């Protein structure tokens, strides 16, 4: 049995269509009167924006999640976040496995593409492991957060808050319920709470590593030399981004959003923002008050994003690493791109440059469209566009004032960011038959 019956559809198009279907279903549920705290139905445009943000694990909002939505509405958002984080193919396969139905070849191919696995063989085993590990990590995160939330909110509400934020952090979504204390506050009420900060950071990092990396870590345990090259690049780039990002954030914001903090609090806040800015969307400082240097750093971290096959967006860590390595090799005059004693295939380098180019093009187009549709400043338009396409969910307050056209642009950017810029372009491109190669001729570059 297959999820798509006898229809023949490529894995790439299956993923693109599936996410669109999840967003539309979420939109229908969010327009129900039961989703609103006051029993009033949400306008279709606002429901579409909220559902897209949740399914694309972005975190951009036009309403405060706690004050605007009922328990039903919040649970719809939480389910969309979980589906968006794991991928609808993974969740769909879970239901098939629970029903003891056979997962067909088409679904296996889509699963392989969805989690960025190396091969179709063993993909069902990998998915089972991903689902189990997700439940364990989200459960552990919820237990740790409950230590802080339950004494303050009571057992029932505290456990609910803990689970909601654990899932949101692991899926790199950035949705929060801190509107209970102050609307649009994100995690500022827990700015100096070490337990909450470290738990959210750990969940965000683990959710952003990628499913294939988890599998490699579990198979080979703590033996760095035995890991796949992909895992090595992901671990090294993630650690470097967290460390360098925290150091630069501390430098740029020491007299601004970090003013008046002691060293320990400033370090904790800088580390949290370095982790969160890439894809998670949580904040423990007022993001609208960032300095110019902090804003540029924020944009760069969002552009890089998380790793392939993860819940996060962005160009991806390995893409940036391959581009840097290829550039360095070319400047040195090396014919091959090598790292950790291994040579990269030429197709990998071409794909990396292609992904970055399409991502940059979509971002630039999004910025120009927002400038034309809304009349935003270049800074605000760039932040909104990057926050959407990187699924980072950076909240500066601009989103709530966007008009209908601008919101539609943001929805499209969020969708592109979650499905993948290259994946989406390949999905909409018409199938082309192989053709004869044209004669070769040189041009001048640089």
C-alpha positions as CSV (number, residue, x, y, z in Angstrom):
1,X,0.0,0.0,0.0
2,X,1.2,3.5,-0.8
3,X,0.3,7.0,0.5
4,X,-0.4,8.1,-3.1
5,X,-2.2,5.1,-4.5
6,X,-1.2,4.3,-8.1
7,X,-0.3,7.8,-8.9
8,X,3.2,8.2,-10.3
9,X,4.9,11.2,-8.8
10,X,8.6,11.9,-8.3
11,X,9.9,12.0,-4.6
12,X,10.7,15.7,-5.0
13,X,7.2,16.6,-6.1
14,X,5.7,14.3,-3.5
15,X,7.5,16.3,-0.8
16,X,6.5,19.7,-2.2
17,X,2.9,18.6,-2.7
18,X,2.7,17.0,0.7
19,X,3.9,20.1,2.6
20,X,1.4,22.2,0.7
21,X,-1.4,19.8,1.7
22,X,-0.4,19.9,5.3
23,X,-0.5,23.7,5.3
24,X,-3.9,23.8,3.7
25,X,-5.3,21.3,6.2
26,X,-3.8,23.3,9.0
27,X,-5.4,26.4,7.6
28,X,-8.8,24.8,7.6
29,X,-8.4,23.8,11.2
30,X,-7.2,27.3,12.2
31,X,-10.3,28.9,10.7
32,X,-12.6,27.0,13.0
33,X,-14.1,29.2,15.8
34,X,-12.9,26.6,18.3
35,X,-9.3,27.6,17.4
36,X,-9.7,31.1,18.8
37,X,-9.6,31.9,22.5
38,X,-12.7,34.2,22.1
39,X,-14.5,31.7,19.8
40,X,-14.2,34.0,16.8
41,X,-13.1,32.4,13.6
42,X,-9.7,33.5,12.3
43,X,-9.6,35.2,8.9
44,X,-8.4,32.9,6.1
45,X,-5.3,34.9,5.4
46,X,-4.2,35.0,9.0
47,X,-5.0,31.2,9.4
48,X,-2.9,30.5,6.3
49,X,0.0,32.5,7.6
50,X,-0.1,30.8,11.0
51,X,-0.5,27.3,9.5
52,X,2.4,27.9,7.0
53,X,4.6,29.3,9.8
54,X,3.9,26.2,12.0
55,X,4.2,23.6,9.3
56,X,7.4,25.2,7.9
57,X,8.7,25.4,11.5
58,X,9.4,29.1,11.1
59,X,7.8,30.8,14.1
60,X,6.8,34.1,12.5
61,X,3.4,35.1,13.9
62,X,0.7,37.7,13.3
63,X,-0.9,37.0,16.7
64,X,0.5,36.0,20.0
65,X,0.1,32.3,20.3
66,X,-1.1,32.2,23.9
67,X,-3.4,35.2,24.0
68,X,-5.1,34.6,20.6
69,X,-5.5,30.9,20.3
70,X,-7.5,28.4,22.5
71,X,-6.1,25.1,23.7
72,X,-7.4,23.5,20.5
73,X,-5.7,26.2,18.3
74,X,-2.5,25.8,20.2
75,X,-2.6,22.0,19.8
76,X,-3.2,22.4,16.1
77,X,-0.1,24.6,15.9
78,X,1.9,22.0,18.0
79,X,0.9,19.2,15.6
80,X,1.8,21.2,12.6
81,X,5.2,22.0,14.2
82,X,5.8,18.3,14.9
83,X,4.8,17.2,11.4
84,X,6.9,20.0,9.8
85,X,9.9,19.2,12.0
86,X,9.9,15.5,11.2
87,X,8.6,15.9,7.7
88,X,5.2,14.8,6.6
89,X,6.6,11.7,4.9
90,X,8.1,10.5,8.2
91,X,4.9,11.1,10.0
92,X,2.9,9.4,7.3
93,X,5.2,6.4,7.4
94,X,4.7,6.2,11.2
95,X,0.9,5.8,10.7
96,X,1.5,3.1,8.0
97,X,3.8,1.2,10.4
98,X,1.3,1.5,13.2
99,X,-1.3,0.1,10.9
100,X,1.1,-2.6,9.8
101,X,0.9,-1.6,6.2
102,X,3.7,-2.0,3.7
103,X,5.7,1.1,2.8
104,X,6.0,1.1,-1.0
105,X,9.0,2.0,-3.1
106,X,7.7,5.4,-3.9
107,X,7.4,6.3,-0.2
108,X,10.8,4.9,0.5
109,X,12.2,7.2,-2.2
110,X,10.4,10.2,-0.8
111,X,11.6,9.3,2.7
112,X,15.2,9.1,1.4
113,X,14.9,12.6,-0.2
114,X,13.0,14.0,2.9
115,X,15.7,13.0,5.5
116,X,18.6,13.5,3.0
117,X,19.7,9.9,3.4
118,X,22.5,8.5,1.3
119,X,20.6,5.5,0.0
120,X,17.2,4.0,-0.1
121,X,18.3,0.8,1.6
122,X,17.6,0.8,5.3
123,X,15.5,3.9,5.2
124,X,12.6,2.4,7.1
125,X,15.0,1.4,9.9
126,X,16.3,4.9,9.9
127,X,12.9,6.4,10.2
128,X,12.0,4.1,13.1
129,X,15.1,5.2,14.9
130,X,14.4,8.9,14.2
131,X,10.9,8.6,15.6
132,X,12.1,6.8,18.7
133,X,14.9,9.3,19.3
134,X,12.6,12.3,18.7
135,X,10.2,11.0,21.4
136,X,13.0,10.4,23.8
137,X,14.7,13.8,23.3
138,X,11.4,15.8,23.4
139,X,10.3,13.9,26.4
140,X,13.6,14.5,28.2
141,X,13.5,18.2,27.3
142,X,9.9,18.5,28.6
143,X,10.9,16.9,31.9
144,X,13.8,19.4,32.4
145,X,11.6,22.4,31.5
146,X,8.8,21.1,33.8
147,X,11.2,21.6,36.7
148,X,10.9,25.4,36.0
149,X,7.4,25.6,34.7
150,X,5.5,23.4,37.1
151,X,6.3,25.4,40.3
152,X,5.3,28.6,38.6
153,X,2.2,27.5,36.6
154,X,1.0,24.4,38.4
155,X,1.5,20.8,37.5
156,X,-1.0,20.5,34.6
157,X,-0.3,23.8,32.9
158,X,3.4,23.5,33.7
159,X,3.7,20.1,32.0
160,X,1.8,21.4,28.9
161,X,4.1,24.4,28.7
162,X,7.1,22.2,29.0
163,X,6.0,19.8,26.3
164,X,5.0,22.6,23.9
165,X,8.3,24.4,24.2
166,X,10.3,21.2,24.1
167,X,8.7,20.2,20.7
168,X,9.0,23.7,19.4
169,X,12.7,23.9,20.3
170,X,13.6,20.4,18.9
171,X,11.7,21.2,15.7
172,X,13.5,24.6,15.5
173,X,10.1,26.2,15.3
174,X,10.3,29.1,17.7
175,X,6.6,29.1,18.7
176,X,6.1,29.9,22.4
177,X,3.4,30.4,25.0
178,X,5.2,33.1,26.9
179,X,2.3,35.5,26.1
180,X,0.9,34.3,29.4
181,X,3.4,36.7,31.0
182,X,3.7,39.3,28.3
183,X,2.6,39.2,24.6
184,X,5.3,38.5,22.1
185,X,7.8,38.1,24.9
186,X,9.5,34.9,23.6
187,X,11.8,33.6,26.3
188,X,12.8,36.9,27.7
189,X,11.1,36.1,31.0
190,X,13.7,33.3,31.4
191,X,16.7,35.3,30.1
192,X,18.9,34.4,33.0
193,X,17.6,30.9,33.8
194,X,20.4,28.5,33.1
195,X,18.3,25.4,33.0
196,X,15.8,26.7,30.5
197,X,18.4,28.3,28.3
198,X,20.6,25.2,28.2
199,X,17.6,22.9,27.6
200,X,16.3,24.9,24.7
201,X,19.8,25.3,23.2
202,X,20.5,21.6,23.4
203,X,17.1,20.7,21.8
204,X,17.7,23.2,19.1
205,X,21.1,22.0,18.2
206,X,20.1,18.3,18.3
207,X,17.1,19.0,16.1
208,X,19.3,20.9,13.6
209,X,22.0,18.2,13.2
210,X,20.0,16.1,10.8
211,X,18.7,12.6,11.0
212,X,21.6,11.0,9.1
213,X,24.0,12.5,11.7
214,X,22.0,11.0,14.5
215,X,22.2,7.6,12.9
216,X,25.9,7.9,12.5
217,X,26.4,9.0,16.1
218,X,24.4,6.1,17.4
219,X,26.1,3.6,15.2
220,X,29.7,4.6,15.8
221,X,29.3,6.2,19.3
222,X,32.0,8.8,20.3
223,X,34.6,7.9,17.7
224,X,35.1,11.0,15.6
225,X,37.6,9.3,13.2
226,X,35.0,6.6,12.4
227,X,32.2,9.0,11.5
228,X,31.1,9.6,7.9
229,X,32.6,12.7,6.3
230,X,29.2,14.3,6.3
231,X,28.9,13.9,10.1
232,X,32.4,15.3,10.6
233,X,31.6,18.4,8.6
234,X,28.2,18.9,10.4
235,X,29.8,18.6,13.8
236,X,32.7,20.9,13.1
237,X,30.7,23.5,11.3
238,X,28.0,23.5,14.0
239,X,30.5,23.9,16.9
240,X,32.3,26.7,15.0
241,X,29.1,28.6,14.2
242,X,28.0,28.4,17.9
243,X,31.4,29.6,19.2
244,X,32.1,32.3,16.7
245,X,28.5,33.5,16.6
246,X,28.4,33.8,20.4
247,X,31.7,35.7,20.5
248,X,30.6,38.1,17.8
249,X,27.2,38.7,19.4
250,X,28.9,39.4,22.7
251,X,31.2,42.0,21.0
252,X,28.5,43.7,19.0
253,X,25.9,43.8,21.7
254,X,28.0,44.4,24.8
255,X,26.9,48.0,25.0
256,X,23.4,47.4,23.7
257,X,21.1,44.5,24.5
258,X,23.8,43.0,26.8
259,X,24.4,46.2,28.7
260,X,24.3,45.9,32.4
261,X,24.7,42.1,32.4
262,X,27.5,40.3,34.2
263,X,30.0,38.1,32.3
264,X,28.1,34.9,33.1
265,X,24.7,36.3,32.0
266,X,26.1,37.9,28.9
267,X,27.9,34.6,27.9
268,X,24.6,32.6,28.4
269,X,22.6,35.1,26.4
270,X,25.2,35.3,23.6
271,X,25.4,31.5,23.4
272,X,21.6,31.2,23.3
273,X,21.2,33.8,20.5
274,X,24.1,32.2,18.5
275,X,22.2,28.9,18.6
276,X,18.7,30.3,18.2
277,X,19.3,32.8,15.4
278,X,20.3,30.2,12.9
279,X,16.9,28.5,12.7
280,X,15.0,28.4,16.1
281,X,13.5,31.8,16.4
282,X,13.5,32.0,20.2
283,X,14.9,35.1,21.8
284,X,16.0,36.2,25.2
285,X,16.7,39.8,24.1
286,X,14.6,42.3,22.3
287,X,15.4,41.5,18.6
288,X,14.1,44.9,17.5
289,X,16.8,46.6,19.5
290,X,19.8,44.9,18.0
291,X,22.8,47.0,16.9
292,X,23.8,47.3,13.3
293,X,26.6,44.8,13.8
294,X,24.2,42.4,15.7
295,X,21.7,42.7,12.8
296,X,24.3,41.8,10.2
297,X,25.4,38.8,12.3
298,X,21.8,37.7,12.7
299,X,21.4,37.8,8.9
300,X,24.5,35.7,8.3
301,X,23.6,33.1,10.9
302,X,20.1,32.8,9.4
303,X,21.5,32.4,5.9
304,X,23.7,29.5,7.1
305,X,20.9,27.8,9.0
306,X,20.9,24.2,10.2
307,X,22.2,21.0,8.6
308,X,20.6,18.9,5.8
309,X,17.8,16.4,6.7
310,X,17.0,18.3,9.9
311,X,14.1,20.4,11.1
312,X,16.0,23.6,10.4
313,X,16.3,25.7,7.2
314,X,18.9,28.0,5.7
315,X,21.5,27.3,3.0
316,X,22.7,24.5,5.3
317,X,26.0,24.1,7.1
318,X,27.5,21.5,4.7
319,X,26.6,23.7,1.7
320,X,28.6,26.6,3.2
321,X,31.5,24.3,4.1
322,X,31.7,22.9,0.6
323,X,31.7,26.3,-1.0
324,X,34.4,27.6,1.4
325,X,36.5,24.4,0.8
326,X,36.0,24.6,-3.0
327,X,37.0,28.3,-3.1
328,X,40.0,27.7,-1.0
329,X,41.1,24.8,-3.2
330,X,40.7,26.8,-6.3
331,X,42.7,29.7,-5.0
332,X,45.5,27.3,-4.0
333,X,45.4,25.8,-7.5
334,X,44.3,22.3,-6.3
335,X,42.3,20.3,-8.8
336,X,40.4,18.4,-6.1
337,X,38.3,19.6,-3.1
338,X,39.5,17.5,-0.1
339,X,38.8,17.5,3.6
340,X,39.6,15.0,6.4
341,X,41.5,12.9,4.0
342,X,38.6,12.5,1.6
343,X,37.9,14.0,-1.9
344,X,34.5,15.5,-2.7
345,X,32.7,14.6,-5.9
346,X,32.4,17.4,-8.5
347,X,28.6,17.0,-8.4
348,X,28.5,17.8,-4.7
349,X,30.4,21.1,-5.3
350,X,28.1,22.0,-8.2
351,X,25.0,21.3,-6.1
352,X,26.4,23.4,-3.2
353,X,26.8,26.4,-5.5
354,X,23.4,25.8,-7.1
355,X,21.7,25.7,-3.7
356,X,23.4,28.9,-2.5
357,X,22.6,30.7,-5.8
358,X,18.9,29.8,-5.8
359,X,18.6,30.6,-2.1
360,X,20.3,34.0,-2.7
361,X,18.1,34.7,-5.7
362,X,14.9,33.9,-3.9
363,X,16.0,36.1,-0.9
364,X,16.8,39.1,-3.2
365,X,13.5,38.7,-5.0
366,X,11.6,38.5,-1.7
367,X,13.3,41.7,-0.4
368,X,12.4,43.6,-3.5
369,X,8.8,42.4,-3.4
370,X,8.5,43.4,0.2
371,X,10.0,46.8,-0.5
372,X,7.4,47.3,-3.3
373,X,4.4,45.8,-1.5
374,X,4.9,47.3,2.0
375,X,7.4,50.2,1.8
376,X,9.6,48.7,4.5
377,X,13.1,49.8,5.2
378,X,15.8,47.7,3.5
379,X,16.9,46.4,7.0
380,X,13.3,45.3,7.9
381,X,12.6,43.8,4.5
382,X,15.9,41.9,4.5
383,X,15.3,40.6,8.0
384,X,11.7,39.5,7.2
385,X,12.7,37.8,3.9
386,X,15.7,36.0,5.5
387,X,13.8,35.0,8.6
388,X,11.1,33.5,6.4
389,X,13.2,31.6,3.8
390,X,15.6,30.4,6.5
391,X,12.7,29.3,8.7
392,X,14.4,31.2,11.5
393,X,11.3,33.0,12.7
394,X,13.2,36.1,13.9
395,X,10.5,38.3,15.5
396,X,11.2,42.0,15.4
397,X,7.5,43.1,15.4
398,X,7.4,44.0,11.7
399,X,5.4,40.8,10.8
400,X,2.3,41.9,12.6
401,X,2.0,45.1,10.5
402,X,2.4,43.5,7.1
403,X,-0.4,43.9,4.6
404,X,-2.1,41.0,2.8
405,X,0.3,41.0,-0.2
406,X,3.4,41.1,2.0
407,X,2.1,38.2,4.1
408,X,1.5,36.2,1.0
409,X,5.1,36.8,0.0
410,X,6.3,35.7,3.4
411,X,4.2,32.5,3.2
412,X,5.8,31.6,-0.2
413,X,9.3,32.3,1.2
414,X,8.6,30.1,4.3
415,X,7.3,27.3,2.0
416,X,10.4,27.6,-0.2
417,X,12.7,27.5,2.9
418,X,11.1,24.4,4.4
419,X,10.8,22.4,1.2
420,X,14.2,23.5,0.1
421,X,15.0,26.1,-2.6
422,X,16.7,23.6,-5.0
423,X,14.0,20.9,-4.3
424,X,11.2,23.4,-5.1
425,X,12.8,24.5,-8.3
426,X,13.4,20.9,-9.4
427,X,9.8,20.1,-8.5
428,X,8.2,22.8,-10.6
429,X,10.6,22.3,-13.6
430,X,9.2,20.3,-16.4
431,X,10.9,17.0,-17.1
432,X,13.5,17.2,-19.7
433,X,14.9,14.4,-21.9
434,X,18.6,14.0,-22.2
435,X,20.0,15.9,-25.2
436,X,23.2,15.9,-27.2
437,X,26.0,18.0,-25.7
438,X,26.8,21.2,-27.5
439,X,30.3,22.1,-28.7
440,X,32.5,23.6,-25.9
441,X,33.9,27.1,-26.0
442,X,35.7,29.3,-23.4
443,X,34.6,32.6,-21.9
444,X,36.5,34.9,-19.5
445,X,35.6,34.9,-15.8
446,X,36.9,37.5,-13.4
